[in-house]
């Protein structure tokens, strides 16, 4: 076994070594200058001018003037970016020593168009300037790969998986890490729901997402605790163009769960004031799987017409943002409310696999019966950015309220009375309620000193968590976090970029005590007495942490290389410190450990990118070590009191090693036909503790996706594409109790899309057939994997987007 | 130009091969236990079995055979009412159940036993007294068995208290 392991490590090291391959580029120097104007011929100050392919950047002065001194001779073009205007690209004439451009006039953007243009340049530029592994996608990617929830739509990106809960909910799984180890940021504010629960989806409206940036690695130095495994950063929607009133209508239908839904967007802007609003509604039925019987542990459960009983749901979201924007000051207020109600598979919830009233459940595939969850997430935030001398400042204030209720029939266990008492503080069917309120504040300052680009930031967060319901898992708690960071990006020359960051954090968590609402029989010295047991005692813990990160980018010609080494940390959460109750989804008793330390991680990230006219290749390996990973360990014990004889799982800390890589290759066969290969591999192993030698839960198997894309030119149509994806998931034989080995699978997806132009009106149409051959397969990282539930049957998704402009 | 192209192709080929090798090492096995323990109630003296009947005021003896490939952990027994038909069993055949009724004083029995360390085979016996004053009717008898590593097997039996 050791031989095998060292072989694998050797292969991995070999791979890393390859990244040291370096190419040399000779460089003679010339100079370029020019001026940038708005379409009203006003000079634009602060426009960003980028030189390609060296990615040298400068900004324009008050007169809209820019100057590049000494540029590499291989420079091919410059691009100009300015908020509210389309990206402008100018090719450089060859063999000249000095170039003075005539006035460059920018064209104002119309929101819809911008997405397409951003794709190539923005994404590529970000990748070359960040030493962490970053993937950026926009809303057209989401529309093309539309899944039941945001994270499901992003699964095509290698290294990004989801833990899906039915057809409408999922949480991010980045390189095998999820829950509180991955953070989601929306409009600059950290999204705070109940991330710890595998059954809790992410409260994000995917129609409202314009651009998502995924950091596949530790990013605690930017985001603080919890970003130990990665970050999903949902960027604010771009501002509408000046003096425009417009919007769009999205309509979506899905065959598998008979979902219909849509979203209406309306935006407008005068010279300085703007607004953006959106309303999204969705309704779906029970989803279907290609099997008629599911084995919930050893209990056989027949399914009616392949419907996964009681997994229907609905969603209703609204968003409003409004603000003021000038060249000096921009201030936006965002308000959003996300509401969802969805059922849990009725046979797999409670103290044991349950028998359900099939006549009641199977009457309709659209009703939501017990057990179900209902979540409301409210967000109010303000982001203001302004300039003070040479400093670009940004302040963010946020308030969030996450209100989650889980309903289920009362099932007495332990010494709970068999009949629910009439005078209880919670309604009979309210199993659990979590009520979280979070206030957050952040200030960021960006400034440059010579070739150093500094970012200095402070942020603070305060949260209150209340609980209710007849069952108990985690106590109520208050939490305070504060952090301070300095980040320096240093441009050494055209080819080299260095990064350095340090961050200090402080966190305090105050947990309240919780006492049972019913008395339990305690036998001591043959004396039996009834006592109200205390499940969790009052506890305050404080944590401090110092983290650093250092990275480098080297971008010679067609190549770009990156490396980053850094630490990350995560404060233990209330569930890990103080849980003491039954998890009804997994029929297990979970016990926290009040003495857990803050989780720490060391990670080395590497990246290699190569682009030519026809080829593009990107490889991103990483190595990660945790001296004290917090792990929920299944013990051999059972809890006979509150746990009703269920198996006890206890939080422990162990040393963990993880490594892996993602590969992306694209080849343009002809101008219309391209192919791609997206592959990912991950290995994790616990190096100490009671599960030494085992992997971590939810470890995604290796997988390869082969994609073929055809983009024909058809009259009256634009941006037409046909694509076929074939994904091979390797078997996952590395498991840890209570997981099961998952066999390999072959899944095909088909997609088609086009833009129909009818007069002045565009219609953007897209269609997908997911699981084309109705393959019955298991997904190792699905929430329902433990109960042997196959993934959804064939699913045809149709969506239509109709952008409109009412006034220009 | 040609040599550059060749080198590029070679580098690409190299990366493909390495990635392939990387991706194909996942079948590697550490010597870790991934097997579930087994609950065997097929012996003639095993009790209870599916549809067994027990009488109030009497003592019954639970008997089952447990096995595991490495080492057994512990087992728990749980008897609770099924008057509302909320639960079913892991067994293939169903028993005839009484009509749904409300519990008044249902029997509740939960006990857990740690199996002595180092056992791969274990004959479990446990005396259980059925109180005389509990509600008669359909009950559920659950056996949960773990091994040392935390793998768990569940057996759920339907029994009747007379």
Interface residues (C-beta under 8 A of the other chain):
Chain A: X1 X4 X5 X7 X8 X11 X12 X14 X15 X18 X21 X297 X298 X299 X300 X350 X352 X353 X354 X355 X409 X411 X414 X418 X419 X587 X608 X610 X612 X615 X617 X619 X633 X634 X635 X636 X637 X638 X639 X640 X641 X644 X645 X646 X647 X649 X661 X663 X665 X679 X681 X683 X685 X691 X693 X694 X701 X702 X704 X730 X731 X732 X733 X734 X735 X737 X738 X741
Chain B: X8 X11 X12 X14 X15 X16 X18 X19 X21 X22 X23 X25 X26 X27 X28 X29 X30 X31 X32 X34 X73 X74 X75 X76 X77 X78 X80 X81 X85 X86 X87 X88 X89 X90 X102 X103 X106 X110 X111 X112 X114 X140 X142 X144 X146 X147 X148 X149 X150 X151 X152 X153 X154 X155 X156
